[in-house]
Amino acid sequence: MDAVLHDLALHWPLYAAMPFVAALIGYVTKRVAIEMMFRPLDFVGIPPFLGWQGVVPKHGGRMAAVATELLTANLLDLREVLDRIDPVIITSELEQPLLKAVDHTAREVLAEHHPRLWEVMPTLAQEMLIKQVQAAAPRLVREFLDDVRENLDEVLDVQHMTVQRLTRDRALLVRLIRETSRPEMAFIARMGIYFGFGLGLVQTIVWAFTREPWVLPVFGGVIGLCTDWLAIKLIFVPREPVRVGRVIFQGKFQRRRAEVARQYGELIATEVLTVRNLLDAILRGPRADRLAAMVENLVSDAVDKQLPLSRTLGGTRLREMKHAAARKALDQLPDTARYAEGYLTEAMDVAKVIEQRMLALTPLEFEGLLRPAFRQDEWKLIAVGGVIGFLVGELQVLLMLG
């Protein structure tokens, strides 16, 4: 005992520093593990094994599929969202751009497919014909919305759209997970300090009595391993509040349910399920041909009802004119729809719908929102923490024995 006290008095600065070094090990290993989850976006090193790619971007496809499954199965019914759109308001929002689009399309199609008749028609007759077509536009908008609602699954593959969007833009997937889990990441780093300091005190005592060189690197490795593992567990468990005396324990992620629901809803609404992305998926997605057929049917009926001269056309020319009109209508749809983008975003209110549904999830379902990001290669993150702790411990040995 006298020898221990003598050594403490002789090397007290090093002994005093050991718990703080252990706390630093705990913090550094956590920060490294956190960054390794998200960075780099692309593989860096010599493929396939000598290097690293962030866990989230590496498994982006699988994580995107999990996020999409949660989104479509539990959080959002797109048909219900589309039902929020008022046909009267949307028609009013689109009135002027729609009239211009109809005017442009009708003139082009008639001039292209019935040039002789169009050229000899008096200007007044041309204008009356265009006005007649324009008068049918509001009805076409309502019929189009009704058809999309009734046949939503046939014209839009929302799972394909969401997975493609998240996998194509890995930075978006990283941001989606990182933004909703930022406090948890900070919590992991802080826990590394607290747990590291506590284990460092034990490490100091063991070193003082043994002076074994293996103590510092082994404790450093244990600190790195255990603090990583324990910090990740404390994010999610216990799922339900557990009272111990006056203290209530619950996983940090579960406690932040209301905040996470709001953040997640806003990110999905502004980055994934936007009006532009939905429209693009409908027009260019794997089921775009079904939408084209739907629009062609609507345009065909409108031509038959609104253009008396269609009776003078041959069957082949009439079909060509209808097809051209439908194609031009689809081409102009994105530019026309952007005039109502503000109303559509507000009416659908995707962020609020997702927020409300998330608050109704069970704790296990809610955990599934973030947990997949940790499960993938979690052991590697913990192992890295152990390796870094071991190396720092070796450095401590050199300092103590030097």
Salt bridges, closest charged atoms under 4 A:
ASP7 OD1 - HIS11 ND1 2.91
ASP7 OD2 - ARG211 NH1 3.06
GLU35 OE2 - ARG31 NH2 3.35
GLU35 OE1 - ARG39 NE 3.30
GLU35 OE2 - ARG178 NH2 2.62
ASP42 OD1 - ARG170 NH2 2.17
GLU80 OE1 - ARG357 NH2 2.74
ASP83 OD1 - ARG149 NE 3.30
ASP103 OD1 - ARG107 NE 2.93
GLU108 OE2 - HIS104 NE2 3.06
GLU108 OE1 - LYS328 NZ 2.84
GLU112 OE2 - HIS113 NE2 3.72
GLU127 OE2 - ARG107 NH2 2.64
GLU143 OE2 - ARG139 NH1 2.78
ASP146 OD1 - ARG149 NH1 3.41
ASP153 OD2 - ARG79 NH2 3.97
ASP157 OD2 - ARG287 NH2 3.67
GLU179 OE2 - ARG182 NH2 2.64
GLU184 OE1 - ARG256 NH2 2.59
ASP228 OD1 - LYS30 NZ 2.64
GLU259 OE2 - ARG256 NH1 3.27
GLU266 OE1 - ARG262 NH1 3.86
GLU271 OE2 - ARG175 NH2 3.22
ASP280 OD1 - ARG284 NH1 2.68
GLU296 OE1 - HIS323 ND1 3.18
ASP304 OD1 - LYS322 NZ 2.95
GLU341 OE1 - ARG276 NE 2.97
GLU367 OE1 - ARG239 NE 2.54
GLU367 OE2 - ARG375 NH2 3.98
ASP377 OD2 - LYS58 NZ 3.76
ASP377 OD2 - HIS59 NE2 3.31
ASP377 OD2 - LYS380 NZ 3.70
GLU378 OE1 - ARG371 NH1 3.35
